[in-house]
Amino acid sequence: MEFLCYHRDRPGSLPLRDELLEEHWSYMDRYAKEMIARGPTLVGGVPTGSLHIVDLPDTAAARAFAFDEPGYQAGVYRDVLLRRWRNVLGRTMWDFPGGETSGKRYLVLGLGSGQAADLPLPPDRDELIAYGPLLSDDGATWLGTAALVRAPDPETARSVLTSDRYDGIEVHNWQFGGRS
């Protein structure tokens, strides 16, 4: 089962985040084989969150992954978005043909309810790094869509989703993460 886990930083927690960086990476290294995508969200080069998309056995394993993370345990994050996810592209971020460094990258989160939207791949799929629906714990109910996309600007990244089908769409600067 695939899960999207987005830890959002608590304001003022950057010094603690920096102090725990090696512990965070060591923790994530334990999940290297299960990782589909990972990396920080940023504003002006300053981390604002930490995204991980992982393939884990079940919801209990996903909750343990999210809430045992050292930064979460120490209070770096203000909240966690944890949802089942389906890897529509069927690949990891490391398989993205655009590489790790070319162009600007964004995390686009569309949260919604009711009839599912944007289940088929968007037409400009060459710019998608990861893409798929956000689902309820049992996988039966659509709750939104998440995409990692290379785009020239946030507005273009946002356009990967049909805006009137969501209660809200968030766009975050994002970069490939992990050890250099």
N, C-alpha and C positions, 0 to 999 in steps of 0.2 A: 504494500500500500504506500502510495506517495503522499507526502505531507509538505505543506508550506508553513514555515515558522518564521515570523517576523517579530523580532524583539525591538521595541522602540525605546530609545534612550530616555532616561529621566534627565530633565534640565540640570545642568551643573555636574553631571556625572563623568565628564571626560577624564579628569585625573584618575578616578577609580577604574574606568575602562582601560586607560593606558597601563595602569599598574597590573591589571589582570590579563593583558593581551596574550602573554605566553601561555597562561593557564587556559584561556579560551581556545587558542590554537591547538594545544595539546589535547583538550577535550574533543575538539572537532576532528583531530587526526584519527581518533578512534572510530569515526564514522566515514572515513575517506571512501570506502567501497560503496557506501550507500548514498553518497552525495550526488545530487543532480545539478545543483547550483548553490553558490554561496557568495557572500560579499556584503560590504557595508553600504548603507545609504548615507548620503553626504549633503551638507549645505556649506558652500564655500570651502570645501576640502575638509570640513570638520564632521566626524561621524555623528549620525542621528539615529542609527538603527543598524541591525544586523539581520540579514536575510539568509535563510537556509532552506533548500528544498531537498528532502531526503526520502529515500525508499526504506521503510521500516515495516516490521511484521504486523503491527496493529496499533490501535489508538493508544493503548497503555504505553507502548514503547515510544510513541511520538510525544506523549506528555512527559515521560521521563527525560527524553532528549531535550525538550524545551525548558523544563523547570529544574533540571539538575545542572544546567549550564552554569559555570562559575560566575559569570557576570550577573545572571539572574539571581543566583543565591546571594551575591554581595550587594544587590540593590542598584546595579547600573541601569536597569530597564524600568520604565514606568508601566509598560504593559506588553502583552504578547498576543499576537494574532496567530492562532494555530488552527489550520484547516486541512482536511483531506484535499488532495489535488490530483489531477490527472495529467500526465505528461503527454500532451497531444503530439508534440514533435518527436517523442521517443528517443531523445538524446540528452546528453549532459551539456553544460555550458562549455566544457572543454572541446566538444565536438562542433561548436559553432564555427562555420567556415569564415566568419569575419575576424576571427582571432580575438585576443584578449585586450588589445590596446587601441585599435582603430575606432575613431568616432566616439560620440557621447553615448552613454548607456543610461537606461531608466528602468525603474521598477514601476509598473502601472498596476494599481489595484482597483478593480471595480467591484463594489459591494452592492448586492441587490437581493431581491426576493421575487417570488412568483415564477413566471415562465422563464426558462433559461435563455440567455442571450450569448451571442458570439461563440457558440460551440464549434462551428467550422473554423478552420484557419483563415485569418485575414488574407487578402490578395497579395500583400507585400511581405510574404513569409520569409524572404531572404534576410530581413532585418530582425527577425525574431531569434532570441537567444534561448528563451524558454516560454512556454505558453500552455495554459490549461484552465479548466474550471476549478473554482473553489467549491467544496462540497461539505455536506453535513458529515458527522462522524460515521454514519452508516453508509455514506456514499450515495444515498438516494435523492437528496435534495440539493439543488443548485443554490449557492449562496453568493456567487460572483465569479469573477475571472481575474487571473493574475498573469502578467506578462513581463518578461525581461526583454527589452527592445533597444536596438541601436537606432538613434534618430538624431536629427540636427538640433532639435529643441524640444522642450516639454510639451508644447502644443501638438507637435507631430507625433510624439510618443503617445499622448492621450488619445489621438485619433484611431489608434489600433482597436479601441472599444467603441461601441455604439452608445454615445453619451446618454441618450434619453431612456436607455434600458436599465440604468443603475441608479440607486439612491445617492451614490456619490462615487467619484473617481479621484484617487490620489495618484500623483506622479512624483516620484522621488529620484534624485540623481543616485545612480548606483554604479559600483565598479566590481569587477571580478575580484574575489577575495581568496584568502588562504595564504599560505607561506610563499614568500617570493623565491 
